[in-house]
Amino acid sequence: MAIKLTRSLSALAALMTLLPVSSDAAGTMIRAKFSVDGLATCQQPAVTNYPVHVEGTGALSTDRTATLTLNSSIGAQESYTTKLGGRPSEAAGGSAALRVVSRHTLQAVREYPNNQIVVYMTVIGNSCSIRVEHRLKPGRRQYTFTVNSGVALCSKPRVTHAECAPY
């Protein structure tokens, strides 16, 4: 079952896992590889602890454009492009945005009708850390995610592993 929940989570993680590297001729200032594993339990469609693996690359250019390419165990390759600090970009079933939180921390926010996925990535030197938060909007009780057949109604997703490395 192809649940885009994980792809969205991975997209956010990827946007957040950009590490400092040397600038190249194209103006890329940071690049990273990333990997995210998680489990999804949904009531509609009915799945329990569905394992998801996503990996890919992300880059942030000197013109503040962020790009992301990812592959997942549940779907085809996807690519995203956004402007750092710009208005949220339209995404399936919601929107996505990338912001600077502090000198070393970026934040990616993926909005859905009932919830948000917020990913924080902190880069200091050649190391990075990732934190993923799933937040329900006020008055909501289930997480909603876009899937191939429509909308999935789920319990709070679990991220079991997330890492990034410069390349």
Buried (B, 14 or more C-beta within 10 A) or exposed (E): EBBBBBBBBBBBBBBBBBBBBEEEEEEBBBBBBBBBBBBBBBEBBEBEEBEBBBBBBBBBBEEBBBBBBBBBBBBEEBEBEBEBEEEBEEBBBBBBBBEEEEEBBBBBBBBBEBBBBBBBBBBEEEEBBBBBEBEBEEEEEBBBBBBEEEBBBBBEBEBEEBBBEBE
